[in-house]
Amino acid sequence: MVFVRHLDDGPLNQLLIPEIAKVAHKLGLTVLAEGVETEEQRDFLQEAGCDLLQVFLFSKPVKLDENQHIIS
């Protein structure tokens, strides 16, 4: 989540994230980016090779019994 949180702070994380994703994929791992809050972050991370996104963009974390209401 630290990389995502500081994605807009400068070019370092924007360069690191795609490279981390490439290494992870070469190792046969799935890449999950946590804490995605904006559409711009979502788009960048998808392009960077992240396989899964844990997003606050659509909803903050909710209790399990509230989940059905959010996805319906």
PQR file with spaces between the fields and no chain letter, atoms N, CA, C, O and H, PARSE charges and radii, in Angstrom:
ATOM       1  N    MET     1       0.822   -1.192    0.000 -0.4000 1.5000
ATOM       2  CA   MET     1       0.000    0.000    0.000 -0.0000 2.0000
ATOM       3  C    MET     1       0.870    1.261    0.000  0.5500 1.7000
ATOM       4  O    MET     1       0.433    2.317   -0.457 -0.5500 1.4000
ATOM       5  N    VAL     2       2.081    1.152    0.505 -0.4000 1.5000
ATOM       6  CA   VAL     2       2.968    2.308    0.567 -0.0000 2.0000
ATOM       7  C    VAL     2       3.266    2.828   -0.837  0.5500 1.7000
ATOM       8  O    VAL     2       3.285    4.040   -1.056 -0.5500 1.4000
ATOM       9  H    VAL     2       2.436    0.294    0.877  0.4000 1.0000
ATOM      10  N    PHE     3       3.500    1.928   -1.786 -0.4000 1.5000
ATOM      11  CA   PHE     3       3.790    2.362   -3.153 -0.0000 2.0000
ATOM      12  C    PHE     3       2.595    3.096   -3.749  0.5500 1.7000
ATOM      13  O    PHE     3       2.758    4.125   -4.406 -0.5500 1.4000
ATOM      14  H    PHE     3       3.485    0.944   -1.608  0.4000 1.0000
ATOM      15  N    VAL     4       1.410    2.575   -3.524 -0.4000 1.5000
ATOM      16  CA   VAL     4       0.202    3.198   -4.076 -0.0000 2.0000
ATOM      17  C    VAL     4      -0.041    4.547   -3.407  0.5500 1.7000
ATOM      18  O    VAL     4      -0.370    5.523   -4.080 -0.5500 1.4000
ATOM      19  H    VAL     4       1.277    1.739   -2.990  0.4000 1.0000
ATOM      20  N    ARG     5       0.119    4.607   -2.099 -0.4000 1.5000
ATOM      21  CA   ARG     5      -0.118    5.838   -1.349 -0.0000 2.0000
ATOM      22  C    ARG     5       0.778    6.976   -1.865  0.5500 1.7000
ATOM      23  O    ARG     5       0.364    8.135   -1.882 -0.5500 1.4000
ATOM      24  H    ARG     5       0.387    3.814   -1.552  0.4000 1.0000
ATOM      25  N    HIS     6       1.990    6.642   -2.280 -0.4000 1.5000
ATOM      26  CA   HIS     6       2.941    7.657   -2.721 -0.0000 2.0000
ATOM      27  C    HIS     6       3.133    7.673   -4.239  0.5500 1.7000
ATOM      28  O    HIS     6       4.145    8.159   -4.744 -0.5500 1.4000
ATOM      29  H    HIS     6       2.326    5.700   -2.266  0.4000 1.0000
ATOM      30  N    LEU     7       2.157    7.143   -4.948 -0.4000 1.5000
ATOM      31  CA   LEU     7       2.253    7.039   -6.397 -0.0000 2.0000
ATOM      32  C    LEU     7       2.436    8.395   -7.066  0.5500 1.7000
ATOM      33  O    LEU     7       3.164    8.504   -8.052 -0.5500 1.4000
ATOM      34  H    LEU     7       1.334    6.748   -4.538  0.4000 1.0000
ATOM      35  N    ASP     8       1.793    9.413   -6.547 -0.4000 1.5000
ATOM      36  CA   ASP     8       1.839   10.737   -7.174 -0.0000 2.0000
ATOM      37  C    ASP     8       2.932   11.639   -6.604  0.5500 1.7000
ATOM      38  O    ASP     8       3.008   12.816   -6.958 -0.5500 1.4000
ATOM      39  H    ASP     8       1.202    9.325   -5.746  0.4000 1.0000
ATOM      40  N    ASP     9       3.778   11.101   -5.727 -0.4000 1.5000
ATOM      41  CA   ASP     9       4.824   11.917   -5.097 -0.0000 2.0000
ATOM      42  C    ASP     9       6.009   12.176   -6.008  0.5500 1.7000
ATOM      43  O    ASP     9       6.838   13.034   -5.704 -0.5500 1.4000
ATOM      44  H    ASP     9       3.716   10.145   -5.440  0.4000 1.0000
ATOM      45  N    GLY    10       6.108   11.476   -7.085 -0.4000 1.5000
ATOM      46  CA   GLY    10       7.237   11.647   -7.993 -0.0000 2.0000
ATOM      47  C    GLY    10       7.398   10.401   -8.839  0.5500 1.7000
ATOM      48  O    GLY    10       6.606    9.466   -8.725 -0.5500 1.4000
ATOM      49  H    GLY    10       5.435   10.779   -7.332  0.4000 1.0000
ATOM      50  N    PRO    11       8.414   10.379   -9.684 -0.5600 1.5000
ATOM      51  CA   PRO    11       8.542    9.293  -10.653  0.2800 2.0000
ATOM      52  C    PRO    11       9.041    7.968  -10.081  0.5500 1.7000
ATOM      53  O    PRO    11       8.901    6.939  -10.742 -0.5500 1.4000
ATOM      54  N    LEU    12       9.617    7.955   -8.878 -0.4000 1.5000
ATOM      55  CA   LEU    12      10.214    6.729   -8.366 -0.0000 2.0000
ATOM      56  C    LEU    12       9.218    5.581   -8.285  0.5500 1.7000
ATOM      57  O    LEU    12       9.488    4.504   -8.818 -0.5500 1.4000
ATOM      58  H    LEU    12       9.730    8.791   -8.341  0.4000 1.0000
ATOM      59  N    ASN    13       8.088    5.775   -7.644 -0.4000 1.5000
ATOM      60  CA   ASN    13       7.108    4.695   -7.528 -0.0000 2.0000
ATOM      61  C    ASN    13       6.496    4.351   -8.879  0.5500 1.7000
ATOM      62  O    ASN    13       6.148    3.198   -9.131 -0.5500 1.4000
ATOM      63  H    ASN    13       7.868    6.650   -7.212  0.4000 1.0000
ATOM      64  N    GLN    14       6.366    5.342   -9.742 -0.4000 1.5000
ATOM      65  CA   GLN    14       5.822    5.074  -11.070 -0.0000 2.0000
ATOM      66  C    GLN    14       6.778    4.207  -11.883  0.5500 1.7000
ATOM      67  O    GLN    14       6.350    3.478  -12.778 -0.5500 1.4000
ATOM      68  H    GLN    14       6.648    6.280   -9.538  0.4000 1.0000
ATOM      69  N    LEU    15       8.059    4.282  -11.576 -0.4000 1.5000
ATOM      70  CA   LEU    15       9.033    3.413  -12.238 -0.0000 2.0000
ATOM      71  C    LEU    15       9.130    2.058  -11.554  0.5500 1.7000
ATOM      72  O    LEU    15       9.296    1.037  -12.222 -0.5500 1.4000
ATOM      73  H    LEU    15       8.407    4.874  -10.849  0.4000 1.0000
ATOM      74  N    LEU    16       9.028    2.038  -10.228 -0.4000 1.5000
ATOM      75  CA   LEU    16       9.207    0.800   -9.476 -0.0000 2.0000
ATOM      76  C    LEU    16       8.047   -0.183   -9.631  0.5500 1.7000
ATOM      77  O    LEU    16       8.271   -1.386   -9.766 -0.5500 1.4000
ATOM      78  H    LEU    16       8.893    2.867   -9.685  0.4000 1.0000
ATOM      79  N    ILE    17       6.844    0.306   -9.614 -0.4000 1.5000
ATOM      80  CA   ILE    17       5.677   -0.587   -9.598 -0.0000 2.0000
ATOM      81  C    ILE    17       5.647   -1.521  -10.811  0.5500 1.7000
ATOM      82  O    ILE    17       5.463   -2.725  -10.628 -0.5500 1.4000
ATOM      83  H    ILE    17       6.662    1.283   -9.505  0.4000 1.0000
ATOM      84  N    PRO    18       5.817   -1.026  -12.034 -0.5600 1.5000
ATOM      85  CA   PRO    18       5.813   -1.967  -13.170  0.2800 2.0000
ATOM      86  C    PRO    18       6.956   -2.984  -13.099  0.5500 1.7000
ATOM      87  O    PRO    18       6.789   -4.138  -13.494 -0.5500 1.4000
ATOM      88  N    GLU    19       8.092   -2.558  -12.605 -0.4000 1.5000
ATOM      89  CA   GLU    19       9.231   -3.477  -12.495 -0.0000 2.0000
ATOM      90  C    GLU    19       8.984   -4.540  -11.437  0.5500 1.7000
ATOM      91  O    GLU    19       9.323   -5.706  -11.640 -0.5500 1.4000
ATOM      92  H    GLU    19       8.227   -1.621  -12.284  0.4000 1.0000
ATOM      93  N    ILE    20       8.403   -4.154  -10.321 -0.4000 1.5000
ATOM      94  CA   ILE    20       8.053   -5.119   -9.270 -0.0000 2.0000
ATOM      95  C    ILE    20       7.053   -6.129   -9.820  0.5500 1.7000
ATOM      96  O    ILE    20       7.169   -7.328   -9.567 -0.5500 1.4000
ATOM      97  H    ILE    20       8.127   -3.207  -10.156  0.4000 1.0000
ATOM      98  N    ALA    21       6.065   -5.640  -10.576 -0.4000 1.5000
ATOM      99  CA   ALA    21       5.066   -6.532  -11.166 -0.0000 2.0000
ATOM     100  C    ALA    21       5.719   -7.521  -12.133  0.5500 1.7000
ATOM     101  O    ALA    21       5.358   -8.698  -12.147 -0.5500 1.4000
ATOM     102  H    ALA    21       5.971   -4.666  -10.782  0.4000 1.0000
ATOM     103  N    LYS    22       6.674   -7.057  -12.941 -0.4000 1.5000
ATOM     104  CA   LYS    22       7.365   -7.943  -13.886 -0.0000 2.0000
ATOM     105  C    LYS    22       8.126   -9.041  -13.156  0.5500 1.7000
ATOM     106  O    LYS    22       8.059  -10.210  -13.539 -0.5500 1.4000
ATOM     107  H    LYS    22       6.967   -6.101  -12.929  0.4000 1.0000
ATOM     108  N    VAL    23       8.846   -8.666  -12.109 -0.4000 1.5000
ATOM     109  CA   VAL    23       9.609   -9.657  -11.335 -0.0000 2.0000
ATOM     110  C    VAL    23       8.661  -10.655  -10.691  0.5500 1.7000
ATOM     111  O    VAL    23       8.905  -11.861  -10.733 -0.5500 1.4000
ATOM     112  H    VAL    23       8.901   -7.717  -11.799  0.4000 1.0000
ATOM     113  N    ALA    24       7.584  -10.161  -10.098 -0.4000 1.5000
ATOM     114  CA   ALA    24       6.615  -11.055   -9.461 -0.0000 2.0000
ATOM     115  C    ALA    24       6.038  -12.041  -10.469  0.5500 1.7000
ATOM     116  O    ALA    24       5.913  -13.228  -10.169 -0.5500 1.4000
ATOM     117  H    ALA    24       7.386   -9.182  -10.064  0.4000 1.0000
ATOM     118  N    HIS    25       5.689  -11.567  -11.652 -0.4000 1.5000
ATOM     119  CA   HIS    25       5.130  -12.451  -12.678 -0.0000 2.0000
ATOM     120  C    HIS    25       6.148  -13.500  -13.124  0.5500 1.7000
ATOM     121  O    HIS    25       5.788  -14.651  -13.370 -0.5500 1.4000
ATOM     122  H    HIS    25       5.791  -10.603  -11.896  0.4000 1.0000
ATOM     123  N    LYS    26       7.420  -13.102  -13.229 -0.4000 1.5000
ATOM     124  CA   LYS    26       8.458  -14.067  -13.602 -0.0000 2.0000
ATOM     125  C    LYS    26       8.623  -15.145  -12.538  0.5500 1.7000
ATOM     126  O    LYS    26       9.041  -16.263  -12.839 -0.5500 1.4000
ATOM     127  H    LYS    26       7.712  -12.167  -13.029  0.4000 1.0000
ATOM     128  N    LEU    27       8.294  -14.808  -11.295 -0.4000 1.5000
ATOM     129  CA   LEU    27       8.348  -15.772  -10.195 -0.0000 2.0000
ATOM     130  C    LEU    27       7.047  -16.561  -10.053  0.5500 1.7000
ATOM     131  O    LEU    27       6.918  -17.404   -9.166 -0.5500 1.4000
ATOM     132  H    LEU    27       7.954  -13.900  -11.050  0.4000 1.0000
ATOM     133  N    GLY    28       6.086  -16.281  -10.933 -0.4000 1.5000
ATOM     134  CA   GLY    28       4.810  -16.991  -10.899 -0.0000 2.0000
ATOM     135  C    GLY    28       3.852  -16.474   -9.850  0.5500 1.7000
ATOM     136  O    GLY    28       2.935  -17.189   -9.444 -0.5500 1.4000
ATOM     137  H    GLY    28       6.191  -15.596  -11.654  0.4000 1.0000
ATOM     138  N    LEU    29       4.047  -15.242   -9.403 -0.4000 1.5000
ATOM     139  CA   LEU    29       3.205  -14.667   -8.357 -0.0000 2.0000
ATOM     140  C    LEU    29       2.107  -13.793   -8.952  0.5500 1.7000
ATOM     141  O    LEU    29       2.232  -13.283  -10.065 -0.5500 1.4000
ATOM     142  H    LEU    29       4.791  -14.661   -9.733  0.4000 1.0000
ATOM     143  N    THR    30       1.046  -13.634   -8.198 -0.4000 1.5000
ATOM     144  CA   THR    30      -0.027  -12.716   -8.537 -0.0000 2.0000
ATOM     145  C    THR    30       0.255  -11.399   -7.832  0.5500 1.7000
ATOM     146  O    THR    30       0.644  -11.391   -6.664 -0.5500 1.4000
ATOM     147  H    THR    30       0.945  -14.049   -7.294  0.4000 1.0000
ATOM     148  N    VAL    31       0.062  -10.291   -8.530 -0.4000 1.5000
ATOM     149  CA   VAL    31       0.358   -8.972   -7.976 -0.0000 2.0000
ATOM     150  C    VAL    31      -0.942   -8.305   -7.529  0.5500 1.7000
ATOM     151  O    VAL    31      -1.863   -8.116   -8.323 -0.5500 1.4000
ATOM     152  H    VAL    31      -0.254  -10.298   -9.479  0.4000 1.0000
ATOM     153  N    LEU    32      -0.998   -7.954   -6.251 -0.4000 1.5000
ATOM     154  CA   LEU    32      -2.144   -7.268   -5.662 -0.0000 2.0000
ATOM     155  C    LEU    32      -1.702   -5.891   -5.211  0.5500 1.7000
ATOM     156  O    LEU    32      -0.759   -5.768   -4.429 -0.5500 1.4000
ATOM     157  H    LEU    32      -0.249   -8.107   -5.606  0.4000 1.0000
ATOM     158  N    ALA    33      -2.370   -4.850   -5.694 -0.4000 1.5000
ATOM     159  CA   ALA    33      -2.119   -3.479   -5.243 -0.0000 2.0000
ATOM     160  C    ALA    33      -3.221   -3.109   -4.261  0.5500 1.7000
ATOM     161  O    ALA    33      -4.407   -3.238   -4.564 -0.5500 1.4000
ATOM     162  H    ALA    33      -3.136   -4.949   -6.330  0.4000 1.0000
ATOM     163  N    GLU    34      -2.817   -2.648   -3.085 -0.4000 1.5000
ATOM     164  CA   GLU    34      -3.778   -2.311   -2.036 -0.0000 2.0000
ATOM     165  C    GLU    34      -3.929   -0.805   -1.894  0.5500 1.7000
ATOM     166  O    GLU    34      -2.995   -0.047   -2.154 -0.5500 1.4000
ATOM     167  H    GLU    34      -1.853   -2.543   -2.839  0.4000 1.0000
ATOM     168  N    GLY    35      -5.112   -0.382   -1.481 -0.4000 1.5000
ATOM     169  CA   GLY    35      -5.343    1.012   -1.126 -0.0000 2.0000
ATOM     170  C    GLY    35      -5.590    1.942   -2.300  0.5500 1.7000
ATOM     171  O    GLY    35      -5.315    3.138   -2.206 -0.5500 1.4000
ATOM     172  H    GLY    35      -5.871   -0.998   -1.270  0.4000 1.0000
ATOM     173  N    VAL    36      -6.097    1.423   -3.389 -0.4000 1.5000
ATOM     174  CA   VAL    36      -6.356    2.245   -4.576 -0.0000 2.0000
ATOM     175  C    VAL    36      -7.559    3.145   -4.291  0.5500 1.7000
ATOM     176  O    VAL    36      -8.641    2.664   -3.956 -0.5500 1.4000
ATOM     177  H    VAL    36      -6.321    0.451   -3.465  0.4000 1.0000
ATOM     178  N    GLU    37      -7.356    4.456   -4.428 -0.4000 1.5000
ATOM     179  CA   GLU    37      -8.415    5.403   -4.080 -0.0000 2.0000
ATOM     180  C    GLU    37      -8.923    6.239   -5.247  0.5500 1.7000
ATOM     181  O    GLU    37      -9.994    6.838   -5.149 -0.5500 1.4000
ATOM     182  H    GLU    37      -6.477    4.847   -4.700  0.4000 1.0000
ATOM     183  N    THR    38      -8.182    6.293   -6.343 -0.4000 1.5000
ATOM     184  CA   THR    38      -8.609    7.136   -7.459 -0.0000 2.0000
ATOM     185  C    THR    38      -8.646    6.334   -8.758  0.5500 1.7000
ATOM     186  O    THR    38      -8.003    5.292   -8.883 -0.5500 1.4000
ATOM     187  H    THR    38      -7.312    5.807   -6.423  0.4000 1.0000
ATOM     188  N    GLU    39      -9.403    6.836   -9.706 -0.4000 1.5000
ATOM     189  CA   GLU    39      -9.466    6.187  -11.018 -0.0000 2.0000
ATOM     190  C    GLU    39      -8.108    6.237  -11.710  0.5500 1.7000
ATOM     191  O    GLU    39      -7.744    5.311  -12.435 -0.5500 1.4000
ATOM     192  H    GLU    39      -9.925    7.683   -9.605  0.4000 1.0000
ATOM     193  N    GLU    40      -7.361    7.314  -11.488 -0.4000 1.5000
ATOM     194  CA   GLU    40      -6.034    7.445  -12.093 -0.0000 2.0000
ATOM     195  C    GLU    40      -5.093    6.371  -11.554  0.5500 1.7000
ATOM     196  O    GLU    40      -4.341    5.762  -12.316 -0.5500 1.4000
ATOM     197  H    GLU    40      -7.657    8.066  -10.899  0.4000 1.0000
ATOM     198  N    GLN    41      -5.134    6.140  -10.250 -0.4000 1.5000
ATOM     199  CA   GLN    41      -4.317    5.077   -9.657 -0.0000 2.0000
ATOM     200  C    GLN    41      -4.724    3.728  -10.225  0.5500 1.7000
ATOM     201  O    GLN    41      -3.873    2.921  -10.600 -0.5500 1.4000
ATOM     202  H    GLN    41      -5.744    6.634   -9.632  0.4000 1.0000
ATOM     203  N    ARG    42      -6.022    3.486  -10.288 -0.4000 1.5000
ATOM     204  CA   ARG    42      -6.529    2.224  -10.830 -0.0000 2.0000
ATOM     205  C    ARG    42      -6.007    1.996  -12.244  0.5500 1.7000
ATOM     206  O    ARG    42      -5.498    0.920  -12.559 -0.5500 1.4000
ATOM     207  H    ARG    42      -6.714    4.141   -9.983  0.4000 1.0000
ATOM     208  N    ASP    43      -6.136    3.011  -13.092 -0.4000 1.5000
ATOM     209  CA   ASP    43      -5.708    2.877  -14.485 -0.0000 2.0000
ATOM     210  C    ASP    43      -4.209    2.627  -14.578  0.5500 1.7000
ATOM     211  O    ASP    43      -3.771    1.763  -15.337 -0.5500 1.4000
ATOM     212  H    ASP    43      -6.549    3.885  -12.836  0.4000 1.0000
ATOM     213  N    PHE    44      -3.418    3.376  -13.814 -0.4000 1.5000
ATOM     214  CA   PHE    44      -1.965    3.203  -13.844 -0.0000 2.0000
ATOM     215  C    PHE    44      -1.582    1.801  -13.392  0.5500 1.7000
ATOM     216  O    PHE    44      -0.754    1.150  -14.030 -0.5500 1.4000
ATOM     217  H    PHE    44      -3.773    4.079  -13.198  0.4000 1.0000
ATOM     218  N    LEU    45      -2.171    1.332  -12.304 -0.4000 1.5000
ATOM     219  CA   LEU    45      -1.810    0.029  -11.751 -0.0000 2.0000
ATOM     220  C    LEU    45      -2.210   -1.112  -12.680  0.5500 1.7000
ATOM     221  O    LEU    45      -1.488   -2.104  -12.783 -0.5500 1.4000
ATOM     222  H    LEU    45      -2.843    1.861  -11.786  0.4000 1.0000
ATOM     223  N    GLN    46      -3.338   -0.987  -13.353 -0.4000 1.5000
ATOM     224  CA   GLN    46      -3.717   -2.001  -14.334 -0.0000 2.0000
ATOM     225  C    GLN    46      -2.711   -2.027  -15.476  0.5500 1.7000
ATOM     226  O    GLN    46      -2.288   -3.102  -15.903 -0.5500 1.4000
ATOM     227  H    GLN    46      -3.924   -0.181  -13.270  0.4000 1.0000
ATOM     228  N    GLU    47      -2.323   -0.861  -15.975 -0.4000 1.5000
ATOM     229  CA   GLU    47      -1.334   -0.771  -17.049 -0.0000 2.0000
ATOM     230  C    GLU    47       0.038   -1.271  -16.588  0.5500 1.7000
ATOM     231  O    GLU    47       0.807   -1.807  -17.385 -0.5500 1.4000
ATOM     232  H    GLU    47      -2.666    0.013  -15.628  0.4000 1.0000
ATOM     233  N    ALA    48       0.338   -1.091  -15.296 -0.4000 1.5000
ATOM     234  CA   ALA    48       1.641   -1.484  -14.744 -0.0000 2.0000
ATOM     235  C    ALA    48       1.758   -2.992  -14.540  0.5500 1.7000
ATOM     236  O    ALA    48       2.839   -3.499  -14.239 -0.5500 1.4000
ATOM     237  H    ALA    48      -0.287   -0.656  -14.649  0.4000 1.0000
ATOM     238  N    GLY    49       0.644   -3.707  -14.702 -0.4000 1.5000
ATOM     239  CA   GLY    49       0.701   -5.160  -14.608 -0.0000 2.0000
ATOM     240  C    GLY    49       0.150   -5.754  -13.328  0.5500 1.7000
ATOM     241  O    GLY    49       0.336   -6.943  -13.069 -0.5500 1.4000
ATOM     242  H    GLY    49      -0.234   -3.295  -14.946  0.4000 1.0000
ATOM     243  N    CYS    50      -0.524   -4.947  -12.523 -0.4000 1.5000
ATOM     244  CA   CYS    50      -1.138   -5.495  -11.311 -0.0000 2.0000
ATOM     245  C    CYS    50      -2.325   -6.372  -11.705  0.5500 1.7000
ATOM     246  O    CYS    50      -3.154   -5.991  -12.531 -0.5500 1.4000
ATOM     247  H    CYS    50      -0.674   -3.981  -12.734  0.4000 1.0000
ATOM     248  N    ASP    51      -2.384   -7.547  -11.096 -0.4000 1.5000
ATOM     249  CA   ASP    51      -3.445   -8.498  -11.427 -0.0000 2.0000
ATOM     250  C    ASP    51      -4.725   -8.226  -10.651  0.5500 1.7000
ATOM     251  O    ASP    51      -5.827   -8.414  -11.166 -0.5500 1.4000
ATOM     252  H    ASP    51      -1.711   -7.856  -10.425  0.4000 1.0000
ATOM     253  N    LEU    52      -4.573   -7.786   -9.419 -0.4000 1.5000
ATOM     254  CA   LEU    52      -5.714   -7.544   -8.538 -0.0000 2.0000
ATOM     255  C    LEU    52      -5.561   -6.187   -7.872  0.5500 1.7000
ATOM     256  O    LEU    52      -4.447   -5.743   -7.591 -0.5500 1.4000
ATOM     257  H    LEU    52      -3.678   -7.634   -9.000  0.4000 1.0000
ATOM     258  N    LEU    53      -6.686   -5.534   -7.622 -0.4000 1.5000
ATOM     259  CA   LEU    53      -6.671   -4.255   -6.929 -0.0000 2.0000
ATOM     260  C    LEU    53      -7.620   -4.318   -5.740  0.5500 1.7000
ATOM     261  O    LEU    53      -8.767   -4.748   -5.870 -0.5500 1.4000
ATOM     262  H    LEU    53      -7.591   -5.894   -7.850  0.4000 1.0000
ATOM     263  N    GLN    54      -7.136   -3.891   -4.590 -0.4000 1.5000
ATOM     264  CA   GLN    54      -7.983   -3.747   -3.414 -0.0000 2.0000
ATOM     265  C    GLN    54      -8.286   -2.261   -3.358  0.5500 1.7000
ATOM     266  O    GLN    54      -7.400   -1.451   -3.081 -0.5500 1.4000
ATOM     267  H    GLN    54      -6.205   -3.542   -4.484  0.4000 1.0000
ATOM     268  N    VAL    55      -9.537   -1.900   -3.620 -0.4000 1.5000
ATOM     269  CA   VAL    55      -9.847   -0.494   -3.852 -0.0000 2.0000
ATOM     270  C    VAL    55     -10.756    0.106   -2.792  0.5500 1.7000
ATOM     271  O    VAL    55     -11.716   -0.515   -2.338 -0.5500 1.4000
ATOM     272  H    VAL    55     -10.257   -2.558   -3.845  0.4000 1.0000
ATOM     273  N    PHE    56     -10.423    1.330   -2.415 -0.4000 1.5000
ATOM     274  CA   PHE    56     -11.324    2.175   -1.637 -0.0000 2.0000
ATOM     275  C    PHE    56     -12.120    3.052   -2.589  0.5500 1.7000
ATOM     276  O    PHE    56     -13.021    3.780   -2.171 -0.5500 1.4000
ATOM     277  H    PHE    56      -9.642    1.834   -2.785  0.4000 1.0000
ATOM     278  N    LEU    57     -11.784    2.979   -3.863 -0.4000 1.5000
ATOM     279  CA   LEU    57     -12.417    3.797   -4.888 -0.0000 2.0000
ATOM     280  C    LEU    57     -13.932    3.579   -4.906  0.5500 1.7000
ATOM     281  O    LEU    57     -14.695    4.533   -5.056 -0.5500 1.4000
ATOM     282  H    LEU    57     -11.052    2.388   -4.203  0.4000 1.0000
ATOM     283  N    PHE    58     -14.359    2.348   -4.756 -0.4000 1.5000
ATOM     284  CA   PHE    58     -15.781    2.037   -4.808 -0.0000 2.0000
ATOM     285  C    PHE    58     -16.426    1.985   -3.442  0.5500 1.7000
ATOM     286  O    PHE    58     -17.605    2.306   -3.299 -0.5500 1.4000
ATOM     287  H    PHE    58     -13.739    1.573   -4.634  0.4000 1.0000
ATOM     288  N    SER    59     -15.660    1.578   -2.423 -0.4000 1.5000
ATOM     289  CA   SER    59     -16.208    1.472   -1.078 -0.0000 2.0000
ATOM     290  C    SER    59     -15.080    1.329   -0.074  0.5500 1.7000
ATOM     291  O    SER    59     -14.077    0.665   -0.338 -0.5500 1.4000
ATOM     292  H    SER    59     -14.702    1.317   -2.539  0.4000 1.0000
ATOM     293  N    LYS    60     -15.251    1.951    1.068 -0.4000 1.5000
ATOM     294  CA   LYS    60     -14.360    1.706    2.196 -0.0000 2.0000
ATOM     295  C    LYS    60     -14.683    0.298    2.716  0.5500 1.7000
ATOM     296  O    LYS    60     -15.748   -0.234    2.404 -0.5500 1.4000
ATOM     297  H    LYS    60     -16.066    2.490    1.283  0.4000 1.0000
ATOM     298  N    PRO    61     -13.795   -0.309    3.495 -0.5600 1.5000
ATOM     299  CA   PRO    61     -14.087   -1.633    4.048  0.2800 2.0000
ATOM     300  C    PRO    61     -15.401   -1.625    4.847  0.5500 1.7000
ATOM     301  O    PRO    61     -15.690   -0.694    5.598 -0.5500 1.4000
ATOM     302  N    VAL    62     -16.169   -2.675    4.658 -0.4000 1.5000
ATOM     303  CA   VAL    62     -17.456   -2.795    5.357 -0.0000 2.0000
ATOM     304  C    VAL    62     -17.555   -4.161    6.019  0.5500 1.7000
ATOM     305  O    VAL    62     -16.814   -5.085    5.684 -0.5500 1.4000
ATOM     306  H    VAL    62     -15.934   -3.432    4.048  0.4000 1.0000
ATOM     307  N    LYS    63     -18.480   -4.274    6.963 -0.4000 1.5000
ATOM     308  CA   LYS    63     -18.729   -5.550    7.618 -0.0000 2.0000
ATOM     309  C    LYS    63     -19.329   -6.525    6.612  0.5500 1.7000
ATOM     310  O    LYS    63     -19.985   -6.121    5.651 -0.5500 1.4000
ATOM     311  H    LYS    63     -19.082   -3.523    7.235  0.4000 1.0000
ATOM     312  N    LEU    64     -19.098   -7.799    6.845 -0.4000 1.5000
ATOM     313  CA   LEU    64     -19.545   -8.826    5.913 -0.0000 2.0000
ATOM     314  C    LEU    64     -21.039   -8.742    5.644  0.5500 1.7000
ATOM     315  O    LEU    64     -21.457   -8.890    4.496 -0.5500 1.4000
ATOM     316  H    LEU    64     -18.565   -8.127    7.625  0.4000 1.0000
ATOM     317  N    ASP    65     -21.852   -8.511    6.658 -0.4000 1.5000
ATOM     318  CA   ASP    65     -23.297   -8.475    6.451 -0.0000 2.0000
ATOM     319  C    ASP    65     -23.751   -7.241    5.667  0.5500 1.7000
ATOM     320  O    ASP    65     -24.875   -7.217    5.167 -0.5500 1.4000
ATOM     321  H    ASP    65     -21.512   -8.391    7.591  0.4000 1.0000
ATOM     322  N    GLU    66     -22.908   -6.228    5.551 -0.4000 1.5000
ATOM     323  CA   GLU    66     -23.232   -5.046    4.749 -0.0000 2.0000
ATOM     324  C    GLU    66     -22.789   -5.211    3.293  0.5500 1.7000
ATOM     325  O    GLU    66     -23.213   -4.450    2.423 -0.5500 1.4000
ATOM     326  H    GLU    66     -21.994   -6.247    5.958  0.4000 1.0000
ATOM     327  N    ASN    67     -21.962   -6.176    3.036 -0.4000 1.5000
ATOM     328  CA   ASN    67     -21.382   -6.370    1.711 -0.0000 2.0000
ATOM     329  C    ASN    67     -22.426   -6.627    0.645  0.5500 1.7000
ATOM     330  O    ASN    67     -22.293   -6.103   -0.461 -0.5500 1.4000
ATOM     331  H    ASN    67     -21.617   -6.794    3.743  0.4000 1.0000
ATOM     332  N    GLN    68     -23.427   -7.385    0.915 -0.4000 1.5000
ATOM     333  CA   GLN    68     -24.460   -7.717   -0.070 -0.0000 2.0000
ATOM     334  C    GLN    68     -25.154   -6.461   -0.592  0.5500 1.7000
ATOM     335  O    GLN    68     -25.453   -6.363   -1.782 -0.5500 1.4000
ATOM     336  H    GLN    68     -23.534   -7.811    1.813  0.4000 1.0000
ATOM     337  N    HIS    69     -25.405   -5.518    0.280 -0.4000 1.5000
ATOM     338  CA   HIS    69     -26.051   -4.272   -0.127 -0.0000 2.0000
ATOM     339  C    HIS    69     -25.187   -3.488   -1.116  0.5500 1.7000
ATOM     340  O    HIS    69     -25.711   -2.885   -2.053 -0.5500 1.4000
ATOM     341  H    HIS    69     -25.162   -5.598    1.247  0.4000 1.0000
ATOM     342  N    ILE    70     -23.884   -3.493   -0.915 -0.4000 1.5000
ATOM     343  CA   ILE    70     -22.981   -2.722   -1.758 -0.0000 2.0000
ATOM     344  C    ILE    70     -22.877   -3.298   -3.164  0.5500 1.7000
ATOM     345  O    ILE    70     -22.837   -2.548   -4.139 -0.5500 1.4000
ATOM     346  H    ILE    70     -23.459   -3.982   -0.154  0.4000 1.0000
ATOM     347  N    ILE    71     -22.833   -4.626   -3.279 -0.4000 1.5000
ATOM     348  CA   ILE    71     -22.623   -5.225   -4.600 -0.0000 2.0000
ATOM     349  C    ILE    71     -23.905   -5.473   -5.375  0.5500 1.7000
ATOM     350  O    ILE    71     -23.845   -5.884   -6.534 -0.5500 1.4000
ATOM     351  H    ILE    71     -22.865   -5.236   -2.488  0.4000 1.0000
ATOM     352  N    SER    72     -25.056   -5.238   -4.774 -0.4000 1.5000
ATOM     353  CA   SER    72     -26.302   -5.468   -5.515 -0.0000 2.0000
ATOM     354  C    SER    72     -26.823   -4.207   -6.143  0.5500 1.7000
ATOM     355  O    SER    72     -27.862   -4.230   -6.802 -0.5500 1.4000
ATOM     356  H    SER    72     -25.104   -4.904   -3.832  0.4000 1.0000
